[in-house]
Amino acid sequence: MKLTKQQQKIVDLLCKEGYGNKEIADHFGITEATVKLHILHIKQAVKKETGANHLNRTQIVLYFLKNGIDKEK
């Protein structure tokens, strides 16, 4: 799965730090809307990889914890 560097950093904060959208936005100096867009793209990448129809934030975190946060396929 190919994620941008920014998306990889967001996955890292989601999985390792448990950050919410506002915390991620503050961390990077971006808007919450931009964070939500990045998370949407991350969700779409995971859906494409797994074939899942619906994923929530917890399922995305679990996917990366199980399959490796820093690992690209």
C-alpha positions as CSV (number, residue, x, y, z in Angstrom):
1,M,0.0,0.0,0.0
2,K,1.4,3.4,-1.0
3,L,0.8,6.3,1.4
4,T,2.2,9.8,1.1
5,K,4.8,10.8,3.7
6,Q,2.1,13.0,5.4
7,Q,-0.3,10.1,5.5
8,Q,2.3,7.9,7.0
9,K,3.0,10.5,9.7
10,I,-0.7,10.7,10.4
11,V,-1.0,6.9,10.7
12,D,1.9,7.0,13.1
13,L,0.2,9.6,15.3
14,L,-3.1,7.7,15.2
15,C,-1.5,4.4,16.1
16,K,1.3,5.3,18.5
17,E,0.0,8.4,20.2
18,G,-3.8,8.0,19.8
19,Y,-4.2,11.5,18.5
20,G,-7.5,12.9,17.5
21,N,-8.1,15.1,14.4
22,K,-7.5,18.4,16.4
23,E,-4.3,17.1,17.9
24,I,-3.0,16.0,14.5
25,A,-4.0,19.4,13.0
26,D,-2.2,21.3,15.7
27,H,0.9,19.0,15.5
28,F,1.3,19.7,11.7
29,G,-0.1,23.3,11.6
30,I,-2.9,22.3,9.3
31,T,-6.7,22.4,9.5
32,E,-8.9,19.7,10.8
33,A,-10.6,19.5,7.4
34,T,-7.2,18.7,5.9
35,V,-6.6,16.0,8.5
36,K,-10.1,14.5,7.7
37,L,-9.2,14.4,4.0
38,H,-5.9,12.6,4.7
39,I,-7.7,10.1,6.9
40,L,-10.3,9.6,4.1
41,H,-7.5,8.8,1.7
42,I,-5.9,6.5,4.2
43,K,-9.2,4.7,4.7
44,Q,-9.6,4.4,0.9
45,A,-6.1,2.8,0.7
46,V,-6.9,0.3,3.4
47,K,-10.3,-0.5,1.8
48,K,-8.5,-1.2,-1.5
49,E,-5.9,-3.4,0.2
50,T,-8.4,-5.4,2.3
51,G,-11.6,-5.3,0.2
52,A,-13.6,-4.1,3.2
53,N,-16.7,-2.1,2.4
54,H,-16.8,0.0,5.6
55,L,-14.0,0.9,7.9
56,N,-14.0,3.1,11.0
57,R,-11.0,4.8,12.6
58,T,-10.5,2.0,15.1
59,Q,-10.4,-0.6,12.3
60,I,-7.8,1.5,10.4
61,V,-5.6,1.7,13.5
62,L,-6.0,-2.1,14.1
63,Y,-5.1,-2.8,10.5
64,F,-1.8,-0.8,10.8
65,L,-0.9,-2.2,14.2
66,K,-1.4,-5.8,12.9
67,N,0.3,-5.3,9.5
68,G,3.0,-2.8,10.4
69,I,2.7,1.0,10.7
70,D,5.9,1.8,8.7
71,K,5.6,-1.1,6.3
72,E,4.8,-0.4,2.6
73,K,3.5,-3.2,0.3
